[in-house]
Amino acid sequence: MADEELEIEDGSKKKSKLMLIIIAVVILLGGGVGAAFFLFMDDKPSITEGEDGASEAVIENLESEAGRALYVAMPRPFTFNAPGVSRERIVQIEVQLMVRGTENEELAKRHIPMIEGTLLQVFSASNADDLVTDVGKVELKERASAEVRQVMTELESSPVVEQVLFTGFVIQ
């Protein structure tokens, strides 16, 4: 009886060692594939058509013309009421603007009041039920980026702002 118990324990030890070896091999292979992907992927972003019809060529032009990314913080968070089906919610969003190059940074700083107005208009048109989901937050960010680029293109004949980034997002 004791011999059978020892045999069962030895079998389970062998199985657990085998599982550890299999897991280690899978992790190493995954790391190798990931490293190869990042080493051999193309550095140039491709031009694709987005869901809202905006071309990614705008972002590619900004990257090639200006250089490294800089971030312009908006002076205060945006606080607004968002209507919902069940109830109205208060939303507070902290925003930073991603720009390329010092010239675009200065242009963005010069037009902060106009950018704030545009962002508040976009944010206040949103629905609280959408903002609760991750998809809704991403759509809001993309819409805000597109609107700010459009306004800056009208003012400065260049999109200036590459992305609107949410650095804080609270919904009550």
Stockholm file with secondary structure:
# STOCKHOLM 1.0

chainA/1-172         MADEELEIEDGSKKKSKLMLIIIAVVILLGGGVGAAFFLFMDDKPSITEGEDGASEAVIENLESEAGRALYVAMPRPFTFNAPGVSRERIVQIEVQLMVRGTENEELAKRHIPMIEGTLLQVFSASNADDLVTDVGKVELKERASAEVRQVMTELESSPVVEQVLFTGFVIQ
#=GR chainA/1-172 SS CHHHHHHHHHHHHHHHHHHHHHHHHHHHHHHHHHHHHHHHSCSSCCCCBCTTSCBTHHHHHHHHHHCSEEEEECSSCEEEEECCSSCCEEEEEEEEEEEESHHHHHHHHHTHHHHHHHHHHHHHTSCHHHHTSHHHHHHHHHHHHHHHHHHHHHHHSSCCEEEEEEEEEEEC
#=GC SS_cons         CHHHHHHHHHHHHHHHHHHHHHHHHHHHHHHHHHHHHHHHSCSSCCCCBCTTSCBTHHHHHHHHHHCSEEEEECSSCEEEEECCSSCCEEEEEEEEEEEESHHHHHHHHHTHHHHHHHHHHHHHTSCHHHHTSHHHHHHHHHHHHHHHHHHHHHHHSSCCEEEEEEEEEEEC
//
